[in-house]
Amino acid sequence: MNTESLFETYRSRLLGLAYRLLGSRSDAEDVVQDAWLRWHQADRSAIRDAEAWLVTATTRLGIDRLRLVRNERENYPGPWLPEPLTVDTSPTPESRADIGSQVSLAFLSLLERLGPEERAAFLLKEVFDYDYAQVAELIGHSEANCRQMVHRARQRVQAERPRFEVEPDTHRRLLERFMYATQAGDRAAIMQLLHANATLVSDGGGKVTATIRPLQGSDRIADLFWALSRRAGDELKTRIGSVNGEPALMRWYQGRLHSITTITIEDDRIAQVLSVLNPDKLPASG
């Protein structure tokens, strides 16, 4: 198998790793391209395991890139949310069934709280199922140190993840009810769907109007959607699509994709609303 064909065999795995590390499709694609350049220039006669070499290169390049972008994200105008990897405006039942192979924006947002190497160790162990000896070799730390990093990361992530998994059909039905309530500007119906202490985070990137800090409380979130429905009227079109394989609200304004919104659910109510409005993170059309 030639150099390019061998690389292409592993490209989707490398992109999945880089994306989970960085929470940005564009940054992940840059990292994979850098890995390709290194692979192209490497002495392959000295490489015994191509997959291990490529995963190591991608992991270390991803860690380096994450250190750089973390400073940018700290100075980002308003909250920073992950850039979707896949946006499907008209998902089929088959594509919706693939939810488990993707990664939610909420999960990626949790990973932002981990340090670069801690995040890499956690993903390699918990998502990509490498053992600790392999993780240690991939990121260049001792096995004991990797165990500590994964343990700390697991504790932090589990403390903030929903306690129970929600069936995809249940998730979709609750999202549909939320869609109809927000379209109608029905404040009472919106509040009924939300936890009393629900949180909304919206990312406008300083490019479009968005909340500049997270909103806490069902009443404040309901007020926001009530005001939005009154201001936009019939010009705001909404339907269910999917983001990274997860059901999402897609909103169009004057024919352009305006935002995508995903939710997390606790005790049959919406605990978190994440809205990406930054046009740089959205497809130009859908």
C-alpha positions as CSV (number, residue, x, y, z in Angstrom):
1,M,0.0,0.0,0.0
2,N,1.5,3.4,-1.0
3,T,2.0,6.3,1.4
4,E,-1.1,8.2,0.7
5,S,-3.4,5.2,0.7
6,L,-2.1,4.0,4.0
7,F,-2.7,7.5,5.5
8,E,-6.2,7.6,4.1
9,T,-6.9,4.3,5.9
10,Y,-6.6,6.0,9.2
11,R,-7.7,9.6,8.3
12,S,-11.2,9.3,9.9
13,R,-9.8,7.9,13.1
14,L,-7.2,10.7,13.3
15,L,-9.8,13.4,12.5
16,G,-12.1,12.0,15.3
17,L,-9.2,12.1,17.8
18,A,-8.1,15.6,16.8
19,Y,-11.7,16.9,16.8
20,R,-12.4,15.6,20.3
21,L,-9.1,17.0,21.5
22,L,-9.8,20.5,20.0
23,G,-13.6,20.9,19.8
24,S,-13.1,22.5,16.4
25,R,-13.4,20.9,13.0
26,S,-11.1,23.5,11.3
27,D,-8.4,23.1,14.0
28,A,-8.7,19.3,13.8
29,E,-8.4,19.3,10.0
30,D,-5.2,21.5,10.3
31,V,-3.7,19.0,12.8
32,V,-4.5,16.0,10.6
33,Q,-2.9,17.9,7.6
34,D,0.2,18.6,9.7
35,A,0.3,14.9,10.6
36,W,0.1,14.0,6.9
37,L,3.1,16.3,6.2
38,R,5.1,14.6,8.9
39,W,4.1,11.2,7.7
40,H,5.0,12.1,4.1
41,Q,8.5,13.3,5.2
42,A,9.2,10.4,7.6
43,D,11.5,7.4,7.0
44,R,8.8,4.7,6.8
45,S,11.4,1.9,6.8
46,A,11.9,2.8,10.5
47,I,8.2,2.8,11.3
48,R,7.0,-0.6,12.6
49,D,3.4,0.3,13.3
50,A,1.9,3.0,11.0
51,E,-1.3,3.4,13.1
52,A,0.6,3.9,16.3
53,W,3.0,6.4,14.6
54,L,0.1,8.4,13.1
55,V,-2.0,8.4,16.4
56,T,1.1,9.6,18.3
57,A,1.8,12.4,15.9
58,T,-1.8,13.5,15.8
59,T,-2.1,13.4,19.6
60,R,1.1,15.5,20.2
61,L,0.3,17.9,17.5
62,G,-3.3,18.2,18.9
63,I,-1.9,18.9,22.4
64,D,0.4,21.6,21.1
65,R,-2.5,23.2,19.1
66,L,-4.8,23.0,22.2
67,R,-2.2,24.9,24.2
68,L,-2.2,27.7,21.6
69,V,-6.0,28.0,21.2
70,R,-6.8,27.9,24.9
71,N,-5.4,31.4,25.2
72,E,-7.6,32.5,22.3
73,R,-10.6,31.0,23.9
74,E,-10.0,32.7,27.2
75,N,-10.2,36.0,25.3
76,Y,-13.1,35.0,23.1
77,P,-16.0,37.5,23.1
78,G,-18.6,35.8,25.3
79,P,-18.9,32.1,25.9
80,W,-17.0,29.7,23.6
81,L,-18.8,26.6,22.3
82,P,-17.4,23.8,20.2
83,E,-17.6,24.0,16.4
84,P,-19.8,21.2,15.1
85,L,-18.1,18.4,13.2
86,T,-21.2,17.4,11.3
87,V,-24.4,19.3,10.6
88,D,-27.3,17.5,9.0
89,T,-30.3,19.7,8.3
90,S,-32.5,16.8,7.1
91,P,-31.4,13.7,9.1
92,T,-32.9,10.3,8.2
93,P,-33.9,7.7,10.8
94,E,-30.7,5.8,9.8
95,S,-28.5,8.8,10.4
96,R,-30.2,9.5,13.7
97,A,-29.5,5.9,14.8
98,D,-25.8,6.7,14.5
99,I,-25.9,9.0,17.6
100,G,-23.6,6.8,19.6
101,S,-20.7,7.0,17.2
102,Q,-20.6,10.8,17.4
103,V,-19.9,13.2,20.3
104,S,-22.2,15.8,21.8
105,L,-21.5,19.5,22.1
106,A,-22.2,19.2,25.8
107,F,-19.6,16.6,26.2
108,L,-17.0,18.6,24.3
109,S,-17.9,21.6,26.4
110,L,-17.1,19.6,29.5
111,L,-13.7,18.6,28.1
112,E,-12.8,22.3,27.8
113,R,-12.3,22.3,31.6
114,L,-9.4,19.8,31.3
115,G,-5.8,20.6,30.7
116,P,-4.4,19.6,27.2
117,E,-2.5,16.5,28.3
118,E,-5.2,15.5,30.8
119,R,-7.8,15.8,28.0
120,A,-5.7,13.7,25.7
121,A,-5.1,11.0,28.3
122,F,-8.8,10.8,29.1
123,L,-9.9,10.6,25.5
124,L,-7.3,8.0,24.5
125,K,-8.4,5.8,27.5
126,E,-12.1,6.4,27.8
127,V,-13.1,7.0,24.2
128,F,-10.5,5.3,22.1
129,D,-9.9,2.4,24.5
130,Y,-6.1,2.4,24.7
131,D,-4.6,0.8,27.7
132,Y,-2.5,2.9,30.1
133,A,0.8,1.6,28.7
134,Q,-0.3,2.8,25.3
135,V,-1.6,6.1,26.6
136,A,1.8,6.7,28.3
137,E,3.7,6.0,25.1
138,L,1.3,8.2,23.0
139,I,1.6,11.3,25.1
140,G,5.1,10.8,26.5
141,H,4.3,10.5,30.2
142,S,4.8,7.7,32.7
143,E,2.0,5.2,33.1
144,A,1.5,6.2,36.7
145,N,1.1,9.8,35.7
146,C,-1.4,8.9,33.0
147,R,-3.5,6.9,35.5
148,Q,-3.7,10.0,37.7
149,M,-4.6,12.3,34.9
150,V,-7.4,9.9,33.6
151,H,-8.7,9.5,37.2
152,R,-8.9,13.2,37.8
153,A,-10.5,13.8,34.4
154,R,-13.0,11.1,34.9
155,Q,-14.1,12.5,38.2
156,R,-14.5,16.0,36.8
157,V,-16.5,14.9,33.7
158,Q,-18.7,12.5,35.6
159,A,-19.5,15.1,38.2
160,E,-21.1,17.3,35.6
161,R,-22.5,14.8,33.1
162,P,-26.2,13.8,33.3
163,R,-26.7,11.0,35.7
164,F,-28.7,8.9,33.3
165,E,-28.6,8.3,29.6
166,V,-31.7,9.5,27.7
167,E,-33.3,7.4,25.0
168,P,-32.9,9.1,21.6
169,D,-36.7,9.1,20.9
170,T,-37.3,10.7,24.3
171,H,-34.6,13.3,23.6
172,R,-36.1,14.1,20.2
173,R,-39.7,14.4,21.6
174,L,-38.6,16.8,24.3
175,L,-36.6,18.9,21.8
176,E,-39.6,19.0,19.5
177,R,-41.8,20.3,22.3
178,F,-39.2,22.9,23.1
179,M,-39.1,23.9,19.4
180,Y,-42.9,24.4,19.3
181,A,-42.9,26.3,22.6
182,T,-40.1,28.7,21.5
183,Q,-41.6,29.2,18.1
184,A,-44.9,30.3,19.7
185,G,-43.1,32.4,22.3
186,D,-45.2,30.4,24.9
187,R,-43.4,31.4,28.1
188,A,-45.3,29.1,30.4
189,A,-44.8,26.1,28.1
190,I,-41.0,26.9,27.9
191,M,-40.7,27.1,31.6
192,Q,-42.6,23.8,32.1
193,L,-40.0,22.0,29.9
194,L,-37.0,23.5,31.7
195,H,-35.4,22.7,35.1
196,A,-35.9,25.6,37.5
197,N,-32.1,26.1,37.5
198,A,-31.5,25.3,33.8
199,T,-28.6,27.0,32.0
200,L,-28.4,28.5,28.5
201,V,-25.1,29.2,26.8
202,S,-24.9,30.9,23.4
203,D,-21.8,31.5,21.3
204,G,-22.0,34.5,18.9
205,G,-18.3,35.0,18.7
206,G,-18.7,38.8,18.6
207,K,-20.1,38.4,15.1
208,V,-23.9,38.3,15.9
209,T,-26.1,39.2,18.8
210,A,-25.9,36.6,21.6
211,T,-25.9,36.5,25.4
212,I,-22.5,37.6,26.6
213,R,-22.6,35.2,29.6
214,P,-24.6,32.1,30.5
215,L,-28.2,32.6,31.6
216,Q,-29.3,30.7,34.7
217,G,-32.9,29.9,35.6
218,S,-35.9,28.8,33.6
219,D,-37.6,32.2,33.9
220,R,-34.7,34.1,32.4
221,I,-34.4,31.6,29.5
222,A,-38.1,31.7,28.9
223,D,-38.0,35.5,28.8
224,L,-35.2,35.3,26.2
225,F,-37.1,33.0,23.8
226,W,-40.3,35.0,24.3
227,A,-38.5,38.1,23.3
228,L,-36.9,36.4,20.3
229,S,-40.2,35.1,19.0
230,R,-41.7,38.6,19.2
231,R,-38.8,40.3,17.5
232,A,-38.2,37.7,14.7
233,G,-41.8,36.8,14.0
234,D,-42.4,34.6,11.0
235,E,-38.9,35.4,9.6
236,L,-37.3,32.8,11.9
237,K,-37.8,29.3,10.5
238,T,-37.1,26.3,12.7
239,R,-36.9,22.6,12.3
240,I,-35.2,19.6,13.8
241,G,-31.8,18.5,12.3
242,S,-28.8,16.9,13.9
243,V,-25.3,18.0,15.0
244,N,-22.6,15.4,15.5
245,G,-25.4,12.8,15.3
246,E,-27.4,14.4,18.1
247,P,-30.9,16.0,17.6
248,A,-30.6,19.7,17.3
249,L,-32.8,22.7,16.5
250,M,-31.9,24.5,13.3
251,R,-33.0,28.1,12.9
252,W,-32.9,30.1,9.7
253,Y,-33.2,33.8,9.4
254,Q,-33.8,35.4,6.0
255,G,-32.8,32.2,4.3
256,R,-29.5,31.7,6.2
257,L,-28.7,29.2,8.9
258,H,-28.8,31.4,12.0
259,S,-28.1,29.0,14.8
260,I,-28.0,25.4,16.0
261,T,-29.2,24.5,19.5
262,T,-28.8,21.3,21.5
263,I,-30.0,20.3,24.9
264,T,-29.1,18.0,27.8
265,I,-31.8,16.4,29.8
266,E,-32.1,15.6,33.6
267,D,-35.2,14.0,35.2
268,D,-37.2,14.4,32.0
269,R,-36.6,18.2,31.8
270,I,-34.1,20.3,30.0
271,A,-31.1,21.1,32.2
272,Q,-28.9,22.8,29.6
273,V,-29.4,24.7,26.3
274,L,-26.3,25.2,24.1
275,S,-26.7,27.5,21.0
276,V,-24.0,28.1,18.4
277,L,-24.7,31.4,16.5
278,N,-21.2,32.3,15.4
279,P,-21.5,32.2,11.6
280,D,-17.9,31.0,11.3
281,K,-18.9,27.8,13.0
282,L,-22.0,27.2,10.9
283,P,-22.4,25.9,7.3
284,A,-23.0,28.7,4.9
285,S,-26.2,27.0,3.8
286,G,-28.3,24.0,4.7
